[in-house]
Amino acid sequence: MSTPAITMEQLAKRYAGGCVGLDGVDLEVAAGGFFGLLGPNGAGKTTLIGLLSSLVRLDRGRIRVFGHDLARDPVAAKALIGLVPQEVNFNSFEPVGEIVAGQAAYYGLSPRRARRRTRAVLELLGLTDRARQTAWGLSGGFKRRLMIARALVHEPRLLVLDEPTAGVDVEARHGLWALLRRLNGEGITVLLTTHYLEEAEQLCDHLAFIDGGRVIARGATGELLRGLDHDTLVLDLAADCHSAPALGDVAARRVDTRTLEVDVPRGQPLNALFTELSRQGVQVTSLRNKSNRLEQLFFQRVYGDEREVRA
């Protein structure tokens, strides 16, 4: 078997005042995988990435990157990682090309190789015609592309992205999705944290949910989704509905006057549901499965029951 891209064993980190960052986290990311790390604010995601990138000091535990111990062989381990932080952290008054070339020099690339790699990643990220432009004038989406270009310039095997599409528009987000799929298809392992659950469902082959500094669920995306205890259906109504009907063990929520969402236990036939809706004078014109199943799973795993949180 190939060496995992990331191996984390019993990671622990506490901050001043006893605040728990991580509490005994074990995690493994397969080489070539696209791994999503999900959790609410303060769950420990940023701490985990900080430890992986050596920006946060580890209290206890061990991290290996493609077999290189991050504490014992930090130079070799860090050379394999390309980090895209959540916040923009380059000098916005520098030209785009110089920002990328400067990162190449930081990793010790020769001037000739740095120029070659800078040209290559600028072309890959669609930034070639902006090489001499200062980064200040870039849109949010292109600033994200610049950060990815900078992270890739030294040819890392692992790309770590912390909220890479935060604050970008829908078109830019989908463009970044296509780019990340391409990079992963070319063999780069991707570790992603995101609050956009649709993003994780679209991109990630494996997921881990973290809360309170602990991993509370992990596995292949498809297997985790199959573990949902209910399906959410969206019902379009023929007439206005001013309150959600009472449907026994089927939770119903009013989205607007002509739309209901209902949580149907897995495997339960729908005949009784529609009979009861009809009895209450609610006429359904069409129905569909709610597309973002990962959102349901997130609330179920993190908060215990999505229906209680949404009520």
Secondary structure, DSSP 8 states (H G I E B T S, - for coil): ----SEEEEEEEEE-GGG-EEEEEEEEEE-TT-EEEEE--TTSSHHHHHHHHTTSS--SEEEEEETTEETTTSHHHHHHTEEEE-SS--S-TTSBHHHHHHHHHHHTT--HHHHHHHHHHHHHHTT-GGGTTSBGGG--HHHHHHHHHHHHHTT--SEEEEESTTTT--HHHHHHHHHHHHHHHHTT-EEEEE-S-HHHHHHH-SEEEEEETTEEEEEEEHHHHHHT-SEEEEEEEESS--SS---BTTBEEEEEETTEEEEEEETT--SHHHHHHHHHTT--EEEEEE-S-HHHHHHHHHHHS-HHHHH-
